[in-house]
Amino acid sequence: MINVLEHVLYQEDIAVVAESKLPWEKLKNSSVLISGARGMIGSALIDVIMYRNQKYDMSCKIYALGRDEEKAKERFSYCWNSQHFTFVLWDINEPLEREDMETVDYVLHLASNTHPVAYATDPIGTITTNIIGTRNMLEFAAKHNSTRGVFASSNEIYGENRGDIEQFDEAYCGYIDCNTMRAGYPESKRCGEALCQAYIKQKKVDVVIPRFTRSYGPTMLMSDTKAISQFIRKGIVGEDIVLKSEGNQHYSYTYVSDAVTGLLTVWFCGMCGEAYNIADEASDIRLKDLATLIAEVSGRKVIYELPDSVENAGYSRATKARLESGKLKALGWKANYDIKSGIVRTLTILKDSK
């Protein structure tokens, strides 16, 4: 058994992102504060920056925020003692003040509950991280005169498709029933974006907003309860794929390395105050077809099962949520993987690493 980080395909993923044509000089001799450092996208982003530190001597200092030092040390053991990496034990819902971070050039808020069981069992934490946590990160950026802030938003802010459009562009706004527990995630992401606009106007903070769609890949946490994550876990252990609906939902998905390249593109090249969808049509798929794809790759079949009450409470009610990404592609971004190649890659890495 090998570690995910040591897998040749994951190392290739990191190299592809790190060698992409981006203005990397912006990170030379800089410092970056990243919340959600151990998450799917945050951890891969850190791996990319550390790759460039090692290969190109960028001297980019990473401050990685998290609430579990033991798990963080396990994940980042390869760079834990590097002069370019510092783990910061912190609850993002508390104001951030540290003497060793007088100058931080970039502030990235990637922390968030991002899966159904978390929404259902910790609705307060879901909301506060997206609102209070966002305020604390923006306040930090304002006080430290940071060059740029990045707020990781979500396709969930679009709500339900009103039936008037096939793909959501960045100006679309669908229906959300705000008087429900499940609304805590999309509504707090909407509020987080509004906070960004407020800090741009009132405190002159430079902020950009990447809007991620349903992301997956080998850096996914095994505790993730999104449908695609559950399908992948079943595929890894060779079990039948369990579908807890008719599966007609039509969504956009993004392989993690493509999501990270999208994030970097928005971070380096996006306009202050603008939001950018990170998605690609080649990874749009209906849920039942996604389940079938993973089952076929794993040599299993799809079975249908009703969700329990906790799962059902956290599930999105959106039936069609496909994102239009022309705005991001105009900055030079393109996806490297379609849904099939991304799924095959994910299953191969995780099966070899289990």
C-alpha positions as CSV (number, residue, x, y, z in Angstrom):
1,M,0.0,0.0,0.0
2,I,1.2,3.5,-0.8
3,N,0.2,6.9,0.4
4,V,-2.1,9.0,-1.8
5,L,0.6,11.7,-1.9
6,E,3.2,9.2,-3.1
7,H,1.0,7.8,-5.9
8,V,2.5,8.5,-9.3
9,L,-0.8,9.7,-10.7
10,Y,-1.3,12.2,-7.8
11,Q,2.2,13.4,-8.2
12,E,1.4,13.9,-11.9
13,D,-1.7,15.9,-10.9
14,I,0.3,18.2,-8.7
15,A,3.0,18.7,-11.4
16,V,0.4,19.5,-14.1
17,V,-1.1,22.2,-11.9
18,A,2.3,23.5,-10.8
19,E,3.7,23.7,-14.3
20,S,0.6,25.3,-15.8
21,K,1.0,28.7,-17.5
22,L,0.1,31.1,-14.7
23,P,1.8,34.3,-13.4
24,W,3.6,32.4,-10.6
25,E,5.9,35.3,-10.0
26,K,3.1,36.7,-7.8
27,L,3.9,34.1,-5.2
28,K,7.7,34.8,-5.2
29,N,8.8,35.8,-1.7
30,S,5.2,36.1,-0.6
31,S,3.1,34.7,2.3
32,V,-0.3,33.0,2.1
33,L,-2.9,32.3,4.8
34,I,-5.2,29.4,4.0
35,S,-8.2,28.3,6.0
36,G,-9.6,24.8,5.3
37,A,-6.0,23.7,4.7
38,R,-6.7,20.0,5.2
39,G,-9.8,20.0,2.9
40,M,-10.0,18.5,-0.5
41,I,-9.0,21.6,-2.4
42,G,-6.9,23.4,0.3
43,S,-4.6,20.4,0.8
44,A,-4.0,20.0,-2.9
45,L,-3.4,23.7,-3.3
46,I,-0.7,23.5,-0.6
47,D,0.9,20.5,-2.3
48,V,1.1,22.6,-5.5
49,I,2.7,25.6,-3.8
50,M,5.2,23.4,-1.9
51,Y,6.1,21.7,-5.2
52,R,7.0,25.1,-6.7
53,N,8.8,26.1,-3.5
54,Q,11.0,23.1,-3.9
55,K,11.5,23.1,-7.6
56,Y,11.7,26.8,-8.3
57,D,12.8,28.3,-5.0
58,M,9.7,30.6,-4.8
59,S,10.1,31.1,-1.0
60,C,6.3,31.3,-0.6
61,K,5.4,31.0,3.1
62,I,2.2,29.1,3.8
63,Y,0.2,29.6,7.0
64,A,-2.2,26.6,7.1
65,L,-5.2,27.1,9.4
66,G,-7.0,24.2,10.9
67,R,-8.7,22.8,14.1
68,D,-6.9,19.4,14.3
69,E,-3.2,19.6,14.6
70,E,-2.7,15.8,14.8
71,K,-4.6,15.2,11.5
72,A,-2.8,18.2,9.9
73,K,0.6,16.8,10.9
74,E,-0.3,13.5,9.4
75,R,-1.5,15.1,6.1
76,F,1.4,17.5,5.8
77,S,4.2,15.4,7.3
78,Y,6.3,15.8,4.2
79,C,6.6,19.6,4.7
80,W,5.8,20.0,8.5
81,N,9.3,21.1,9.3
82,S,9.8,23.2,6.2
83,Q,10.6,26.9,6.7
84,H,7.9,27.6,4.1
85,F,5.1,25.8,6.1
86,T,3.5,26.7,9.4
87,F,0.4,25.1,10.8
88,V,-1.8,27.5,12.7
89,L,-4.2,25.8,15.2
90,W,-7.3,28.1,15.1
91,D,-11.1,28.1,15.0
92,I,-11.9,30.4,12.1
93,N,-15.0,31.7,14.0
94,E,-12.6,33.5,16.4
95,P,-10.7,36.7,15.4
96,L,-7.3,35.9,14.1
97,E,-4.4,37.6,15.8
98,R,-0.8,36.3,15.8
99,E,2.5,38.1,16.2
100,D,4.2,35.8,13.7
101,M,1.9,36.9,10.9
102,E,2.6,40.6,10.7
103,T,2.7,40.5,6.9
104,V,0.4,38.2,4.9
105,D,0.1,38.9,1.2
106,Y,-2.8,36.7,0.4
107,V,-5.7,35.5,2.5
108,L,-7.7,32.5,1.2
109,H,-10.9,31.4,3.0
110,L,-11.5,27.8,1.9
111,A,-12.9,26.4,5.1
112,S,-16.5,25.3,5.1
113,N,-18.8,22.4,5.8
114,T,-19.4,21.0,2.3
115,H,-21.4,17.9,2.6
116,P,-25.0,16.9,3.6
117,V,-24.5,15.2,7.0
118,A,-22.5,18.3,8.2
119,Y,-25.3,20.6,7.0
120,A,-27.8,18.5,8.9
121,T,-25.9,17.8,12.1
122,D,-24.0,21.1,12.4
123,P,-26.2,23.8,10.8
124,I,-24.9,26.5,13.2
125,G,-21.3,25.7,12.4
126,T,-22.1,25.7,8.7
127,I,-23.5,29.2,8.9
128,T,-21.0,30.7,11.2
129,T,-18.0,29.5,9.2
130,N,-19.4,31.0,6.0
131,I,-20.3,34.3,7.7
132,I,-18.4,34.9,10.9
133,G,-15.4,33.0,9.6
134,T,-15.5,35.0,6.3
135,R,-15.7,38.3,8.3
136,N,-12.6,37.3,10.4
137,M,-10.6,36.5,7.3
138,L,-11.6,39.7,5.5
139,E,-10.9,41.7,8.7
140,F,-7.4,40.1,8.9
141,A,-6.8,41.0,5.2
142,A,-7.9,44.6,5.9
143,K,-5.7,45.0,8.9
144,H,-2.6,43.5,7.3
145,N,-3.1,45.4,4.0
146,S,-3.1,42.1,2.1
147,T,-2.7,42.2,-1.7
148,R,-5.7,40.0,-2.3
149,G,-8.3,37.9,-0.5
150,V,-10.1,34.8,-2.0
151,F,-13.5,33.6,-0.8
152,A,-14.4,30.1,-1.9
153,S,-18.0,30.1,-2.8
154,S,-20.3,27.4,-4.2
155,N,-22.7,26.4,-7.0
156,E,-25.2,26.2,-4.1
157,I,-25.7,30.0,-4.2
158,Y,-27.7,29.7,-7.4
159,G,-30.5,27.8,-5.7
160,E,-33.0,25.8,-7.7
161,N,-33.2,26.2,-11.5
162,R,-36.3,28.2,-12.3
163,G,-36.7,26.3,-15.5
164,D,-35.6,29.2,-17.7
165,I,-32.0,28.3,-18.3
166,E,-29.8,25.3,-19.0
167,Q,-26.6,26.6,-17.3
168,F,-26.1,29.1,-14.6
169,D,-23.9,32.1,-15.4
170,E,-22.5,34.2,-12.6
171,A,-25.5,36.6,-12.7
172,Y,-28.2,33.9,-12.3
173,C,-30.2,33.7,-9.1
174,G,-32.6,30.9,-8.6
175,Y,-35.0,30.0,-5.8
176,I,-34.0,29.1,-2.2
177,D,-36.5,28.6,0.5
178,C,-34.7,30.5,3.2
179,N,-36.9,29.2,6.1
180,T,-35.4,25.7,6.2
181,M,-32.5,24.2,8.0
182,R,-30.9,23.1,4.7
183,A,-30.9,26.8,3.5
184,G,-28.1,27.5,6.0
185,Y,-25.4,26.5,3.5
186,P,-26.4,28.4,0.4
187,E,-27.7,31.4,2.2
188,S,-24.6,31.8,4.2
189,K,-22.5,31.5,1.1
190,R,-24.6,34.2,-0.4
191,C,-24.0,36.3,2.7
192,G,-20.3,35.6,2.5
193,E,-20.2,37.0,-1.0
194,A,-22.1,40.0,0.1
195,L,-19.5,40.5,2.9
196,C,-16.8,40.5,0.3
197,Q,-18.5,43.3,-1.6
198,A,-18.9,45.2,1.7
199,Y,-15.2,44.9,2.5
200,I,-14.3,45.9,-1.0
201,K,-16.4,49.1,-0.7
202,Q,-15.8,50.1,2.9
203,K,-12.2,48.8,3.7
204,K,-10.8,48.7,0.1
205,V,-9.9,45.0,0.4
206,D,-9.2,43.3,-2.9
207,V,-11.3,40.1,-3.1
208,V,-12.1,37.6,-5.8
209,I,-14.7,34.8,-5.6
210,P,-14.2,31.4,-7.2
211,R,-17.5,29.5,-7.3
212,F,-16.8,25.8,-7.0
213,T,-19.1,23.1,-8.2
214,R,-19.3,19.6,-6.9
215,S,-15.6,18.6,-6.6
216,Y,-14.1,15.2,-6.2
217,G,-10.7,13.5,-6.3
218,P,-8.1,11.6,-4.3
219,T,-7.8,14.3,-1.7
220,M,-11.4,13.9,-0.7
221,L,-12.0,13.3,3.0
222,M,-13.4,9.8,3.8
223,S,-15.9,11.6,6.1
224,D,-17.5,13.4,3.1
225,T,-21.1,12.4,2.6
226,K,-21.8,14.0,-0.8
227,A,-23.4,11.5,-3.2
228,I,-20.3,11.3,-5.4
229,S,-18.0,10.7,-2.4
230,Q,-20.3,7.9,-1.2
231,F,-20.2,6.3,-4.7
232,I,-16.4,6.6,-4.9
233,R,-16.0,5.0,-1.4
234,K,-18.2,2.1,-2.5
235,G,-16.2,1.7,-5.7
236,I,-12.9,1.6,-3.8
237,V,-14.0,-1.3,-1.6
238,G,-15.8,-3.1,-4.5
239,E,-19.3,-2.8,-3.3
240,D,-22.5,-2.0,-5.2
241,I,-23.2,1.7,-5.7
242,V,-26.1,2.9,-3.6
243,L,-28.3,5.6,-5.2
244,K,-30.8,7.2,-2.8
245,S,-33.0,8.9,-5.4
246,E,-34.2,8.3,-9.0
247,G,-31.0,10.0,-10.0
248,N,-32.3,12.5,-12.5
249,Q,-30.4,15.4,-10.9
250,H,-28.2,17.0,-13.5
251,Y,-25.1,18.6,-12.0
252,S,-21.6,19.9,-12.9
253,Y,-18.6,18.2,-11.3
254,T,-14.9,19.1,-11.2
255,Y,-11.8,16.9,-10.7
256,V,-9.8,18.4,-7.8
257,S,-6.7,19.3,-9.9
258,D,-8.9,21.2,-12.3
259,A,-10.6,22.9,-9.4
260,V,-7.2,24.0,-8.0
261,T,-6.1,25.3,-11.4
262,G,-9.4,27.2,-11.6
263,L,-8.8,28.7,-8.1
264,L,-5.3,29.8,-9.0
265,T,-6.6,31.4,-12.2
266,V,-9.2,33.4,-10.3
267,W,-6.7,34.2,-7.6
268,F,-4.0,35.5,-10.0
269,C,-6.0,36.8,-12.9
270,G,-9.5,37.6,-11.7
271,M,-10.9,41.1,-11.3
272,C,-11.6,42.4,-7.8
273,G,-15.2,41.8,-6.8
274,E,-15.9,39.4,-9.6
275,A,-17.2,35.8,-9.2
276,Y,-16.1,33.0,-11.5
277,N,-17.7,29.6,-12.1
278,I,-15.2,26.7,-12.0
279,A,-16.8,24.0,-14.2
280,D,-16.6,22.4,-17.6
281,E,-19.3,20.9,-19.8
282,A,-17.4,17.6,-20.2
283,S,-18.0,16.9,-16.5
284,D,-21.8,17.6,-16.5
285,I,-23.7,14.4,-15.8
286,R,-26.9,13.1,-14.3
287,L,-26.6,11.4,-10.9
288,K,-27.8,8.0,-12.1
289,D,-25.3,8.1,-15.0
290,L,-22.5,9.0,-12.5
291,A,-23.5,6.1,-10.3
292,T,-23.5,3.8,-13.4
293,L,-20.1,5.1,-14.5
294,I,-18.5,4.4,-11.1
295,A,-20.2,1.0,-10.9
296,E,-19.0,0.0,-14.4
297,V,-15.4,1.1,-13.6
298,S,-15.6,-0.9,-10.3
299,G,-17.2,-4.0,-11.8
300,R,-20.3,-3.6,-9.7
301,K,-24.0,-2.6,-10.1
302,V,-26.3,0.3,-9.0
303,I,-28.9,-0.4,-6.3
304,Y,-31.6,2.0,-5.2
305,E,-32.2,2.8,-1.5
306,L,-34.2,5.5,0.4
307,P,-32.0,8.0,2.4
308,D,-32.4,8.1,6.2
309,S,-33.8,11.2,7.8
310,V,-30.4,12.8,8.5
311,E,-29.2,12.3,5.0
312,N,-32.4,13.5,3.5
313,A,-32.4,16.7,5.6
314,G,-29.0,17.6,4.2
315,Y,-29.5,16.8,0.6
316,S,-29.8,19.6,-2.0
317,R,-33.3,20.0,-3.6
318,A,-31.8,21.3,-6.8
319,T,-32.6,19.0,-9.8
320,K,-30.6,20.9,-12.4
321,A,-27.5,22.8,-11.5
322,R,-25.0,23.1,-14.4
323,L,-22.6,26.0,-14.4
324,E,-21.5,28.1,-17.4
325,S,-17.8,28.8,-17.3
326,G,-17.1,31.1,-20.2
327,K,-16.0,33.9,-17.8
328,L,-13.2,31.7,-16.3
329,K,-12.2,30.3,-19.7
330,A,-11.7,33.8,-20.9
331,L,-8.9,34.1,-18.3
332,G,-7.2,31.1,-19.9
333,W,-8.4,28.2,-17.8
334,K,-9.3,24.9,-19.2
335,A,-10.1,21.5,-17.6
336,N,-7.7,18.6,-18.1
337,Y,-10.1,15.9,-17.2
338,D,-13.7,15.0,-18.2
339,I,-15.9,13.2,-15.7
340,K,-14.9,9.7,-16.9
341,S,-11.1,10.2,-16.8
342,G,-11.4,12.0,-13.5
343,I,-13.4,9.2,-11.9
344,V,-11.1,6.5,-13.2
345,R,-8.1,8.5,-11.9
346,T,-9.7,9.0,-8.5
347,L,-10.6,5.3,-8.1
348,T,-7.2,4.1,-9.3
349,I,-5.3,6.3,-6.8
350,L,-7.6,5.6,-3.8
351,K,-7.7,1.8,-4.5
352,D,-3.9,1.7,-4.6
353,S,-3.7,3.7,-1.4
354,K,-6.4,2.0,0.7
